[in-house]
Amino acid sequence: MSSSSLNTSTSGRRPSYSHPARPHVLAVLTPQEQEHFLPGDAMRELGELAGTLTLADSTKLDQDTLAELLQKTHPDVLLACWKTPPLPAEPPPSLRYVCYLAGSVRKLVTRRHVENGLLVTTWGNSISRTVAECALLLVLACLRRVNGWTLDMHLRGAWKAPDFVTHSLFGRRVGLHGFGRISQNLAELLKPFDVQISALSPSVTDDLLAKHGVARATSLEELFSGSEIIVELAGLTPRSQHSVREEHLRMIPEPGVFVNVGRGAIVEPEGLLRVAREGRIQFGLDVHEVEPLPADSPLRGMHNVMLLPHLGGPTIDRRRDAGAFALENLRAFIDGRTPDALVSPQVYDSAS
């Protein structure tokens, strides 16, 4: 574990920053997480925002040693990421805010922590455009049958036959299940393709849909039967779990594409597998109900199923977007404002 305080000096060049009214920030990150999320000036900005900044390498900590470090340093803020060990059941009273650089906090904090008033934030919508970008990638790959061609050309020396089939995205009908920020970004990315977009998202206003040129669908049946391409982006709740069933997938008209970059558990897995085995629908799946996807999953090796290992979030070069979002949240916390992307008990329950 390495620890340093910006109340002393930084590399002997910059003056120290001492803000008694500002928080003590404990950043528990791997060197790689620090490099990707807080490159260059971002790390310096973190030091300027904090009254005291203590850095700890999470690869050298476990849950017990993190608890000891928290008791020793009494931070106001914990800056955490994927490899940060779980928070102890009783963190020190000084800890008021956990600023999480990534997505789901379930491995870091418990619901009880949130219920007891600990402020917790995630990367929120800072990654929406990169997830939308991944959705577009999968849609295009499915239409062009990239997965099947890749398998056959690499493993079987194949080349196209006179009766090969591929499709274009231009002029298609696209259905979005859910219309949060990712779907909104995707709607903008789709505009050059002159597609007709509809969305099923009952809580979204007509004005928001109209702003993005999107028509409202009133049921899954309407959405799936009226869209040649479906992109799954609905939030996961007890009600939405397994809400997309075999009969819905069968409703998708030719050329038939189903992409999921949202939550794997939205789709009933047995029905998905049965439809996939028939080969009519092209699937692009970045998320899966069981992750990692089991090595013996029957989805592996299918020509019509493009698989990604849940990497639709920020690419390495865009993790800095989440870092910048975290710094804005830290600034809000210091100023007495409410940070964005707060994890409430309800948000905690819906995360996976």
Secondary structure, 3 states (H helix, E strand, C coil): CCCCCCCCCECCCECCCCCCCCCEEEEEECHHHHHHHCCCHHHHHHHHHCCEEEEEEHHHCCHHHHHHHHHHHCCCEEEECCCCCCCCCCCCCCCCEEEECCCCCCCCCCHHHHHCCCEEECCHHHHHHHHHHHHHHHHHHHHCCHHHHHHHHHHHCCCCCCCCCCCCCCCCEEEEECCCHHHHHHHHHHHHHCCEEEEECCCCCHHHHHHCCEEECCCHHHHHHCCCEEEECCCCCCCCCCCECHHHHHHCCCCCEEEECCCHHHECHHHHHHHHHHCCCEEEECCCCCCCCCCCCCCCCCCCEEECCCCCCCCHHHHHHHHHHHHHHHHHHHHCCCCCCECCHHHHHHCC
